[in-house]
Amino acid sequence: MQHNINPTEYGPRGQAMADAVQSCVHCGFCLAACPTYAVLGEEMDSPRGRIVLMKNVLEHNLPVAEAQPHIDRCLGCLGCVPACPSGVPYGDLLLGYRGMVEVERSRPLLDATARRLIIETLPYPTRFRTAVRTGKIGKTVQRALPSQFQGMLNMLPGQLPAAKPLPAIYPAQGVRRARVALLAGCVQQVLAPEINWATLHVLAANGVETVIPAGQNCCGAILMHIGELERAQKLAQPNIELFPADVDAVLTNAAGCGSGMHEYGLLFAGTAVAEQAAAFAHKVKDVTVFLAELGFHSPPGLPQPVRAVYQDACHLRHAQGVMSAPRQLLTAVPNLTLLELDDGGLCCGSAGTYNLDQPEIAAELGRRKAERIRQTGAEAVISGNIGCITQIQSHLRQPLPIWHTMQVLAESYKQRGT
């Protein structure tokens, strides 16, 4: 696709945006991989259509406001990336474009208020915990609230688990084979703190010492993916400086966090810490990838046979290209039969804050994912992302146990008392 975009006009991310537009040949292979196209059936709500829209905005042939509804409806799931024969780096274009337009964008009051709540609460565990508790009160008047706030309230758990603060260091069991640093995360700490503890247990059982840096921030991924790039930088930069350099890897157990941290090179492009940020991003790994590469100690197994379906989180499968590692670990667990969804990894509708920003589309995608899960006959669901876990839980008509990959592995190690 030829373009007349002047990269220098758009700062340090301008070239990445121009290159992405240039590499699209408009073939349409992305259509079948796009969740919003599957739901809406509109060309402009497909990756190909959105690239055309962004191209025309960047070339000053189309007002931002005319393109924006279609860009807003993009989940950023990157399902189009592995489907693209030309290798279009769609994520680079979307990140740069959303950051560019957000600076000057004007929103209606209710949209602006809802967005402010997201920005000021989700990245901060203490604030988020308070907001969840306050939100439970709001459920009593939910029907009187605008749709943006109803979406937020619908995602709140019935009961908030107690906080489980993490130690500064969690030692390896037996001979130490590796030393890593763990990103604690933000939303996950509040909604499912046991996931981090399960991660520590599994790493320790595999001879890994884990450092959990005190004072760490949200990684910034939540804000990056909605175009708040400067705010994301302010969250991420202290982590880059705080996390120890003498570790074998920086580990994440949330797909969205890992995806965002891998984009630090682009997020910090043109800044004084660009090289440091890129080096930090290079050390980031999903915990399943790290364990698979290290050499996983097979656990004794689950106490009872379970048939569970594995649901690929988009920001693991599509953004990070991680498919085999979690399956490799899970299939090594005795008494666990792993089932597949066979839906091409189509997004469940969570996608960071998407189920808050676009509740109708998110709900339809959640319904479709839940139906696919039901058709497998699974007794449980396994995923590697807190957003997916929360979204799927809210859409399953017949509730099933939903576990993080690390929770399943931690349970399987308990059988030998590790």
C-alpha positions, -999 to 999 in steps of 0.1 A, spaced: 0 0 0 16 32 -11 15 62 13 23 98 15 30 99 53 57 121 65 72 101 94 91 131 109 58 148 114 48 123 140 78 121 163 98 90 172 70 66 164 63 81 130 85 58 111 71 27 127 36 38 118 46 46 82 63 13 78 33 -6 91 10 12 66 35 6 38 37 -32 44 -1 -38 42 -10 -52 7 -48 -51 15 -51 -89 9 -78 -95 35 -63 -125 53 -67 -106 85 -105 -105 83 -112 -140 95 -88 -134 125 -105 -102 136 -130 -104 165 -148 -72 157 -151 -81 120 -166 -114 131 -192 -97 153 -199 -66 131 -191 -77 96 -180 -42 86 -149 -36 65 -139 -5 85 -140 -26 117 -113 -50 104 -76 -46 105 -74 -39 68 -101 -13 71 -86 4 101 -52 6 84 -68 25 55 -85 48 80 -53 55 99 -34 60 67 -59 87 56 -58 104 89 -19 104 89 -20 118 53 -45 145 64 -72 132 40 -96 123 68 -106 139 101 -97 121 132 -133 121 144 -145 103 114 -121 74 118 -122 72 156 -153 51 163 -137 22 142 -103 26 158 -119 26 193 -136 -6 185 -103 -24 179 -95 -47 208 -57 -45 201 -57 -83 205 -33 -86 175 -50 -117 162 -44 -102 128 -6 -103 132 1 -140 129 -26 -142 101 -9 -116 80 13 -130 52 31 -97 48 40 -94 85 23 -60 90 34 -48 125 -2 -37 133 5 -33 170 32 -7 162 8 13 141 -20 11 167 2 21 196 16 51 179 -17 62 164 -37 60 196 -10 79 214 -10 106 188 -47 112 187 -53 109 224 -32 141 231 -57 163 214 -89 143 216 -121 157 232 -145 132 248 -181 135 260 -184 141 297 -195 105 306 -168 89 284 -142 113 299 -153 104 335 -153 67 329 -118 69 313 -106 90 342 -118 63 366 -98 37 347 -67 58 345 -67 67 382 -77 33 397 -67 2 377 -29 8 377 -29 13 415 -38 -17 436 -48 2 468 -70 26 449 -85 -3 428 -93 -23 460 -111 8 474 -129 14 441 -141 -23 440 -155 -20 475 -172 13 466 -185 -3 434 -203 -30 453 -225 -3 468 -231 11 434 -245 -23 422 -277 -15 441 -284 14 417 -268 -1 387 -298 1 363 -299 39 368 -263 43 357 -249 50 322 -236 20 302 -200 28 308 -204 24 345 -227 -6 343 -199 -24 324 -175 -16 352 -199 -29 379 -207 -61 360 -170 -71 362 -168 -68 400 -164 -101 419 -190 -111 444 -164 -113 471 -130 -96 471 -102 -119 483 -80 -108 512 -48 -91 503 -17 -114 504 14 -92 505 44 -107 487 79 -112 503 109 -93 491 126 -127 482 111 -161 478 139 -187 480 145 -217 456 140 -252 470 171 -273 468 199 -263 445 193 -228 430 192 -231 392 182 -195 384 173 -161 399 145 -139 385 125 -108 393 87 -110 393 63 -82 382 36 -83 408 10 -66 386 -19 -43 397 -54 -56 389 -43 -92 395 -30 -84 430 -65 -73 440 -88 -98 421 -66 -129 424 -35 -125 447 -32 -163 449 -19 -163 413 14 -146 423 18 -170 453 12 -200 430 38 -186 407 63 -183 436 56 -219 446 61 -233 411 93 -213 406 107 -224 439 99 -261 432 120 -257 400 150 -243 418 143 -207 410 149 -178 435 124 -150 430 130 -113 438 99 -92 441 111 -56 441 94 -34 467 79 -2 455 73 -14 419 46 2 398 21 -10 373 40 -19 342 20 7 322 4 -18 297 -32 -8 306 -25 28 298 -2 21 268 -30 1 250 -55 30 254 -32 57 241 -21 72 274 16 69 265 30 97 287 12 83 317 24 48 308 60 61 307 57 76 341 46 42 355 71 21 336 103 41 340 107 37 378 104 -1 373 131 -1 346 154 16 371 142 -4 402 143 -39 390 177 -56 396 200 -61 366 216 -93 381 187 -116 374 183 -141 346 149 -128 336 121 -104 345 90 -126 347 53 -119 342 23 -141 348 -2 -118 331 -3 -118 293 -12 -81 289 17 -70 311 42 -91 292 30 -78 259 32 -42 271 67 -46 286 79 -61 253 68 -28 237 90 -6 259 114 0 230 86 17 211 70 34 241 103 51 251 115 57 215 133 91 213 137 94 251 169 95 271 161 60 285 153 44 251 183 20 252 178 11 288 141 4 282 148 -18 252 174 -38 272 149 -42 300 122 -54 275 146 -80 262 148 -96 296 110 -99 300 96 -134 297 63 -150 305 68 -174 334 57 -204 313 84 -196 286 111 -193 313 102 -226 329 100 -244 296 135 -231 286 149 -238 320 138 -274 321 106 -280 340 105 -305 369 75 -327 362 51 -326 392 35 -357 407 1 -346 394 -34 -335 405 -52 -354 432 -81 -362 409 -84 -366 371 -96 -333 354 -105 -325 318 -96 -288 313 -97 -266 282 -68 -242 277 -78 -207 266 -51 -187 248 -48 -152 261 -45 -129 230 -15 -111 244 3 -144 249 -6 -162 217 -8 -133 192 13 -105 207 41 -126 222 38 -157 201 36 -180 231 15 -211 225 37 -242 231 52 -233 265 21 -234 286 8 -265 268 42 -281 274 40 -275 311 4 -285 315 6 -317 295 34 -328 318 9 -328 347 -5 -363 355 -43 -365 359 -48 -335 337 -63 -340 303 -58 -308 282 -85 -299 257 -84 -273 229 -109 -247 219 -101 -248 182 -113 -213 176 -81 -198 162 -74 -179 195 -103 -155 188 -104 -129 216 -128 -134 246 -135 -97 247 -115 -87 278 -85 -70 261 -74 -48 289 -101 -22 295 -121 -32 264 -150 -47 283 -154 -13 300 -150 8 269 -170 -13 245 -193 -34 267 -217 -46 240 -190 -61 217 -171 -74 246 -202 -92 259 -209 -108 226 -173 -120 223 -175 -133 259 -207 -152 251 -192 -168 220 -161 -178 240 -182 -193 268 -202 -213 242 -171 -227 227 -159 -237 261 -192 -254 268 -190 -274 236 -157 -290 246 -173 -307 276 -145 -294 298 -147 -296 336 -125 -266 341 -108 -237 322 -71 -227 323 -58 -194 310 -27 -172 315 -43 -138 320 -64 -123 348 -85 -103 323 -95 -135 304 -102 -153 336 -125 -125 348 -143 -121 315 -149 -158 310 -162 -162 346 -188 -135 339 -201 -152 308 -203 -189 317 -239 -198 322 -229 -230 340 -200 -220 362 -168 -239 359 -135 -237 379 -113 -212 361 -76 -214 370 -44 -196 360 -18 -219 345 4 -213 376 -24 -223 399 -28 -257 382 10 -263 384 12 -252 420 -17 -276 429 1 -305 412 33 -299 432 14 -301 465 11 -338 461 47 -342 471 46 -315 497 66 -290 477 
